[in-house]
Amino acid sequence: MQVNQEDRATPQSSRAGGSNAGVIGVTIAVILAGAGYFYFTSEPSEPEVIAPTPVQLPEPVPEQPIEQEPIEEVIVEPEVVEPTEIIPTEPEVVVEPLPALTESDDFVEQKTIEMADGMKIESIILKKDIARQFVVFVDNMAQGEVIHKASPLKGPKDSFSVSEITDKIYLNPDSYHRYDLYADMIAGMNDEQLVSTFEELSPLFDEAFEELGYSDMSFNERMVEAFDVILAAPIIEDPIELSSISVNYLFVDPKLESLPNIQKLMVRMGPENTKKIKGAVRKLKQQLNN
């Protein structure tokens, strides 16, 4: 199943500096040892014939003692045995094979849950073409867009709320907590494990990105562009005034209203959640560029 092109923003291809995130090589050392043995054999012998012992007369005692050469003492040095160096063997690393892109949902879901390091995120994962949806979502973010149909995660359950003060409408700070789970999930992931898992899943992401028709950049480069858009989002500490048009709300501040949609979303997440996400993205971008 390929991604519906309606879920994509109009492609805006702008080349950016690519990351050098490579595939981690695994070396397995195997040492073989052999042993030998020695054996001895003996042939059967004929019966021994015993001859009579002749009687010998005692020799006369010499008048002078017989001079004999002194016997040299032979000192045998003990053999020095060098200790055998024991070379430690590396444990065998089992690399789990990647499934086909069309059959990767279970695998990607499992890896995502492992990265969450105990956080309960199973309920917000949309298990429907996760790898493709993630790639399209990143592609849209790089263009400043948020298309919820392409999100690999479910949206918050609580509704957006506003406050009316002296005939003015403001964004209710309580609405910020709708996004606490998402911000905590991103900020709480282990950086090294996140990069390692991303590299492991890269072949799936690259295949899904090729389906979008890009020929002048890699998915890594597109992701770095998305990171830059996120890092450029403002952090608003002051109350945010809104205006109401039909069922929609707009930012009264023209600078906020002119922001890309992904940055508007981060403003609606609140300053604390925005700081968490930007901090995590900044570290991840640095890891990928090493």
N, C-alpha and C positions, 0 to 999 in steps of 0.2 A: 504494500500500500504506500503510494507516494503522497507527499504533502499536497493538500489542496492549495493551488496558487492564489486563491482568494484570501488565504490566511496570511499572505505576505504583503508587506508594504512594497511600494514600487521600488525596485532595486536601484540603489544609488551606489555605484562602485567607486570608491576612492581608496587608492592604495596607501597602506600604512606600513610602518616598520614591523617586520614579522618577529615572532618570538622564536627562541632557539630551544624550545622544549623538545627534547629528544626522547627516544624510547630507551628505557633502562635495560642495559645488556646484562644477562645473567650467565656467569661462567660456572660450570660444574666440573670440579677436579676429581678424577677417579684414579686411585693408586692400586695396582694389582701386585700381590706378593706370591712367590712360588717357593716350594720346599723340595729338597732332594733327600735321598736316603742311600746309605752304604750297606753292603752285606758281604760276608766272608763265607767260603766253602772249603771243605777238606776232602781229599780223596782217601779211600780205605787203603791200609798198608798191609804187606805180607806179614805172617807170623815171624817174630824175631827169634833167631837161633842163638841160644846161650852157649858159649864156648867155655871150657874149664879155665879157671884163672890160674896162670902159672905162678909158681912159688918163687919169689925173688929173695936173694940174700941181702941182708942189710949192707949198705955202702959204708966203707970205712970213713970215720970222722976225720976231716982234714985237720992238719996241724995248725994252719993259719985260717982265720975267718975269711970267707969269700966276700970280696967287695961287691956291693950292689949299687946300682944307680939310684939316686933319690927319686921317690915317687912324687910327681907334681900333683898338687891338689887342684882339681878342676872345679871352678865355681860356675854354676849355671844360673844366669840371670833370669828372674821370673819374667814370663812373657806379659807384656802390657797390652791389655785388650781395650781398645778404644770404645767408648759407649756408643751404641747405635742411636743416631738421631731419629726421633719419632716425628714424622711430618703430619701435622693435623690435617684431616680431610674436611672440606667444606660440606655443610649439610646440603642435601639435594633440594633444589627449589622447584616446586611444581607450578608451572605456569598454566593457568586455566585457559583453555582455548576459547576464542570469541565465537559467539553464535552468529548466524547470518543476521543481517540488518532487520529483515522482516520478522525474525523470531527472537529478537533481543530484549523484549520488554521485561521478562523475568530477571534476566541477567543485570540489566541496567538498574532495575528497581532494587535488587539485592545490593549492588554496589553503592547506590545512593543512601540506603538505610545504614550501611556500614560506615559511610562517611559521617553520618549524623551522630555517631558515637553515643548512642543511647537515647537521643531525643526522639520523641514519638512523632514521626512525620509520615507514617504509613497512610494516615487518613487524608493527607493533602496531595498525595502523588496521583496524577492522572495516568493510569496504566493503559495508555493507548498510543502506540507508536512513539514512545518516550524519546528515543534518540533523535528521530526526525523532528519532533515537536520542539525539542531543545534547540536544535540547530536553527530552525526557522525563528524561534523566539529571540535568539542571539542576533540573527541577521536583522530582524526588525528593530531590536534595541540599538544596533549600530547606526540605524537611520533615525533614532530618536522616537521610534514608534512602540506602542504597546498594543498588541492585538491579542485579546484574551483567549480567543479560540485556539491560538497556537501555543498557549502556555502549557508547560509540562506539569504545573501544579494547580490545584484548585484555589479559587479566590477565598478571601475571608468570609466567614459566616455572618458576622455582625454587619449591620447596615451603616452607611455613611451618615453622619449627623452634623448639624450646625447649631449655632447659638445666636439668638437675637438679643442685641444689647443696644438700647436707645435707637431703635428703628434701623439698626444696621445688622447685617448678617455676617457672622464670623465662623470660620472652621472650628468645630468643637474639638478641643485637645483630646477628649476621650476617644475620638476616632483614631487617634494615632495608635492606640493599643490593638487595633484590628490587625496590625502588621507585626506585632511583637514576635510571634512565632516564626515568621519568615526571616526577620532580621536576626533573631537569636540563632536560628538554624545556620544561616550563612556565616555569622560571626563565630559560632561555636565549633565549626569544622576544623579539624587538624590540617594545617597548611600543607605539610609534606604528604599526608595521605590524600589530600584533595588533588594535588599535582600528580601524584603517582596514579590515582584512579583515572584522572583526566587523560594521562598518557596511555593508560591501558585501553580506554574506550575510544581513543583518537581515531583508529581505523573506521569505527562505526560512524563517528561524526564526520570524518572526511568523505566517506561514501555518501552520506546524506547531503553534505554541502555540495558535492559534485552534481547531485540531482537538481540543484537550484540553478545550474548553468553558469556558475562563475568559472572563469578560466584565467583570470589575472591575479588571483590571490588565494591563499589557503584559509581554512577555517580558523586556524590559530590567529592569523592576521585580522580576520573579521572579529574575533572575540576581543582582541586588544582594542579595536575601534569601539566596540560596545563598552569596554571598561572605561575608555576615555570619556564617553558620553556620560556615564554614571558619575565619574569623578568630578565632572564639571557641574553637577547639580548643586544649587545653592542650599545652604543650611539656614532656615528661617526660625529664629527664636521668638520673634514678636507675634502677636495675634495677626491672623491672616483674614482680611476682609474679602467677602464674596458678594457677587451679584447673582440674582436669580433670573433665569430665562426659561420659562416653561418648567420642565422637571430637571433642568440642568443648572449647575452652578459654575460661574466663571470667577477667576481672580480679578479683583478690582485693579490691582497693581498691573499695569500693562507689561512690565518687565516679566512678571510671573506668568501672565497669560500667554506671552510670546515664547515661553520655554518649550522645548520638545516634550512630547507627551510622557516619555519615560522619566524626565526630570520633574514634570508636574506630579507624577505618581509618587516620586520620592519626597516631594514637598508635603504631600498628603500623608505620608508615613510619619512625619514629625521629625524634629531635629535629632533626637536621640537615636532613632532607628536609622536615619540617614547616615549618622556618624558611624554606626556599627557596620553598615553595608559598605560604605566608602573605605573604612579601615580594612575590612576583609578583602575587598577588591584590590586595594593598593598593594597589600602583601602578596596576593595571588599573582598580580601582574608582575611584581618583582621576581617571584619564583619562576614564572614562565620565561622571563627574559634572561635568566641566568644561563 
